[in-house]
Structure formats: C-alpha cells, structure tokens
Amino acid sequence: MFNILAVDDIPINLLLVQKMLARFNFTIRTAANGQQALDAVAAQKPDLILLDLMMPVIDGFEVIRRLRANPDTADIQIVILSALNSNEDIVKGFNVGANDFIMKPIIMEKLLTCVVTQLQLVENKTKEK
C-alpha cells in the first residue's frame, strides 16, 4: 500500500484530494503547512507528496529544497498542486526538485494519472534495489 502526504493550508483542498483518491488503496495523510509536512515526513517517509506552494510558516518551494537536501528524503516523489501558474513558478518548481506540477483547479483525471505515474516510478525504484 502506498503512502501519500497531501499538503495544503486550505482544508477543502485537502478534502478534495482525499475524495479524489479515496477509491484507491492508498494511505493518505495530510499537513496544513510546510513545517507540518516536514514533521510528517520525519515521522513516516511517504512514497509521494502532493504539495501546495503558497502556505504559511514554510512555503512549498522551501519544503522541496529541504527534502532534496536531505539524503534520507531526496528521493521522495513530489507533485506540486498550485494556483501559481506562471511559467516562472512552474520552472522554479521543477528547478527546486518537483517531479510534476498540476495547476489548480485540480482536474480529477489529471491528478489520478499523475499519481499513478509517480507511484509506478516509486515501485520501479523499489524493484531495482
């Protein structure tokens, strides 16, 4: 069973992601800001993080930087889910280490396809070890 961490400071967005992924056999944990996300990762490393960028305490860009700088968390698949959608923001997201970028409002089919693809990559990495 895959472990997904959804991070967003708006509760309805977290609920939406949970509902979209509910029919799959995933463990879905949530965090309301960047610091909570880092704490959740330290407590239990997820297979995939669905991460908002605009959050209080620590923004999503900084969360990615910190995760990528730590050898224990550098390989976690990270998908940005954000209303920030300028080319600058998208490029910055990839430059700090995101694996994919989905713009809000979230289209369910796009999210599902992205999650499945990222988790297949996780599964392939696990098989290679």
RAKACOR-V498392 format. One record per backbone hydrogen bond with DSSP energy under -1.0 kcal/mol. NH is the residue of the N-H (numbers start at 1). CO is the residue of the C=O. E is the energy in kcal/mol with one decimal. If there is no record, write none. Layout:
nh: [NH & NH]
co: [CO & CO]
e: [E & E]
This chain:
nh: [4 & 5 & 6 & 7 & 8 & 13 & 14 & 15 & 16 & 17 & 18 & 19 & 20 & 21 & 24 & 26 & 27 & 29 & 31 & 37 & 38 & 39 & 40 & 41 & 42 & 43 & 44 & 47 & 48 & 49 & 50 & 51 & 52 & 55 & 58 & 60 & 63 & 64 & 65 & 66 & 67 & 68 & 69 & 73 & 74 & 76 & 77 & 79 & 80 & 81 & 82 & 90 & 91 & 92 & 93 & 94 & 95 & 96 & 98 & 99 & 100 & 102 & 104 & 111 & 112 & 113 & 114 & 115 & 116 & 117 & 118 & 119 & 120 & 121 & 122 & 123 & 124 & 125 & 126 & 127 & 128 & 129]
co: [27 & 48 & 29 & 50 & 31 & 10 & 10 & 11 & 12 & 13 & 14 & 15 & 16 & 17 & 21 & 24 & 2 & 4 & 6 & 33 & 34 & 35 & 36 & 37 & 38 & 39 & 40 & 3 & 3 & 77 & 5 & 79 & 7 & 53 & 56 & 53 & 59 & 60 & 61 & 62 & 63 & 64 & 65 & 70 & 70 & 73 & 47 & 49 & 100 & 51 & 102 & 86 & 87 & 88 & 89 & 90 & 91 & 92 & 93 & 78 & 78 & 80 & 82 & 107 & 108 & 109 & 110 & 111 & 112 & 113 & 114 & 115 & 116 & 117 & 118 & 119 & 120 & 121 & 122 & 123 & 124 & 125]
e: [-3.4 & -2.6 & -2.9 & -3.1 & -2.2 & -1.2 & -1.4 & -2.4 & -2.3 & -2.2 & -2.5 & -2.6 & -2.4 & -1.8 & -1.6 & -1.6 & -3.1 & -2.9 & -1.9 & -2.0 & -2.4 & -2.4 & -2.6 & -2.4 & -2.1 & -1.9 & -2.3 & -2.7 & -1.5 & -2.4 & -2.8 & -2.9 & -2.0 & -1.1 & -2.2 & -2.4 & -1.9 & -2.4 & -2.4 & -2.5 & -2.5 & -2.8 & -1.6 & -1.6 & -1.5 & -1.6 & -1.3 & -3.2 & -2.5 & -2.6 & -2.1 & -2.3 & -2.8 & -2.6 & -2.4 & -2.1 & -2.7 & -2.1 & -2.5 & -3.0 & -1.2 & -3.5 & -2.4 & -2.4 & -2.8 & -2.4 & -2.5 & -2.9 & -2.6 & -2.3 & -2.7 & -2.5 & -2.0 & -1.7 & -1.8 & -2.5 & -2.5 & -2.3 & -2.2 & -2.1 & -1.6 & -1.0]
